[in-house]
Amino acid sequence: MIDIILGLATTHIGGPDDLNEDNNLIGVQYEEYFIGTMYNSQYNRSYFAGREYQINDNWGILLGAVSGYDTGCMKLLGNDDPDCDNPSVIPLLTPYVKYKSIYGMLHGNAFMVAIKF
């Protein structure tokens, strides 16, 4: 069965005030494999793909890769250069908790809520 994933909300824990809080995440998942797109914290279009590792019924980890992040300009790394225009692919390591079809995910300092149906 193929599931649809939609982002509902995003907030950043710490960091600067100019980060994107509306990621417009949309994705699909087949069994444990997923792909999708979103606008990341730096307002760049990102594409992601990976595999879900469900630890138990309520939590797990998403592993894969995500594009669109300029690692030289990531605020978490202490670089505040406003000329961030060199997006690259970085590892995706996202722990999550879930209740029924609602997921809470932590990606870097971004906490995202998504629904899967």
C-alpha positions as CSV (number, residue, x, y, z in Angstrom):
1,M,0.0,0.0,0.0
2,I,1.2,3.5,-0.8
3,D,0.8,6.2,1.9
4,I,0.7,9.9,1.4
5,I,2.6,12.1,3.9
6,L,1.6,15.8,4.4
7,G,3.4,18.3,6.6
8,L,1.1,20.1,9.1
9,A,3.4,22.4,11.1
10,T,7.0,23.2,11.7
11,T,8.8,25.1,14.4
12,H,12.4,25.7,15.2
13,I,13.9,25.1,18.6
14,G,16.5,27.9,19.1
15,G,18.3,29.4,16.2
16,P,17.7,32.7,14.3
17,D,14.2,34.1,13.8
18,D,14.4,34.1,10.0
19,L,14.0,30.3,9.5
20,N,11.1,28.9,7.4
21,E,8.3,27.7,9.6
22,D,6.0,26.5,6.7
23,N,7.7,23.6,5.0
24,N,4.8,22.4,2.7
25,L,6.1,18.8,3.0
26,I,4.5,16.2,0.7
27,G,5.7,12.7,0.2
28,V,4.8,9.1,-0.5
29,Q,5.8,5.9,1.2
30,Y,5.7,2.4,0.0
31,E,6.3,-0.2,2.7
32,E,9.3,1.3,4.6
33,Y,10.7,3.4,1.7
34,F,9.8,7.1,1.2
35,I,10.4,10.0,-1.1
36,G,9.2,13.6,-1.1
37,T,9.8,17.3,-1.3
38,M,9.5,20.3,1.0
39,Y,10.8,23.9,1.5
40,N,13.6,23.6,4.1
41,S,14.6,25.9,6.9
42,Q,16.7,28.0,4.5
43,Y,13.6,28.4,2.2
44,N,15.2,26.1,-0.5
45,R,13.3,23.4,-2.3
46,S,14.5,20.1,-0.9
47,Y,14.0,16.6,-2.0
48,F,14.4,13.6,0.3
49,A,14.5,9.8,0.1
50,G,15.2,7.1,2.6
51,R,14.0,4.2,4.7
52,E,11.9,4.1,7.8
53,Y,13.1,2.0,10.7
54,Q,10.2,1.5,13.1
55,I,11.5,0.6,16.5
56,N,8.0,-0.1,18.0
57,D,4.4,1.1,17.5
58,N,5.1,4.6,18.7
59,W,8.6,5.6,17.5
60,G,11.3,5.1,15.0
61,I,14.0,6.6,12.8
62,L,14.0,7.9,9.3
63,L,17.4,7.4,7.5
64,G,18.3,8.7,4.1
65,A,19.4,11.8,2.2
66,V,18.0,15.3,1.7
67,S,19.0,17.9,-0.8
68,G,18.8,21.7,-0.8
69,Y,20.8,22.6,2.4
70,D,23.8,24.8,2.1
71,T,26.1,23.2,4.7
72,G,28.5,26.2,4.5
73,C,25.7,28.5,5.6
74,M,23.9,26.5,8.2
75,K,23.3,28.7,11.2
76,L,23.7,25.7,13.6
77,L,27.3,25.5,12.4
78,G,27.9,29.1,13.4
79,N,28.1,30.6,9.9
80,D,25.8,33.6,9.4
81,D,26.9,34.3,5.8
82,P,23.7,35.7,4.0
83,D,25.0,34.6,0.6
84,C,23.9,30.9,0.9
85,D,23.5,29.6,-2.6
86,N,25.4,26.3,-2.8
87,P,22.8,23.6,-1.9
88,S,24.1,20.1,-1.3
89,V,22.9,16.7,-0.3
90,I,23.2,15.8,3.4
91,P,22.4,12.8,5.5
92,L,18.9,12.5,6.8
93,L,18.7,11.1,10.4
94,T,15.2,12.0,11.8
95,P,13.9,10.4,15.0
96,Y,10.1,10.4,15.3
97,V,7.2,9.6,17.6
98,K,3.8,8.8,16.4
99,Y,0.2,8.6,17.6
100,K,-2.1,6.8,15.1
101,S,-1.3,8.6,11.8
102,I,0.2,11.8,13.3
103,Y,4.0,12.0,13.4
104,G,6.3,14.3,15.4
105,M,9.7,14.5,13.8
106,L,13.0,16.2,14.8
107,H,15.3,17.2,11.9
108,G,18.2,19.3,13.2
109,N,16.6,22.0,15.2
110,A,13.3,21.8,13.3
111,F,10.3,20.0,15.0
112,M,7.8,19.0,12.3
113,V,4.3,17.5,12.6
114,A,3.0,15.4,9.7
115,I,0.1,13.1,8.9
116,K,0.3,9.9,7.0
117,F,-2.7,8.4,5.2
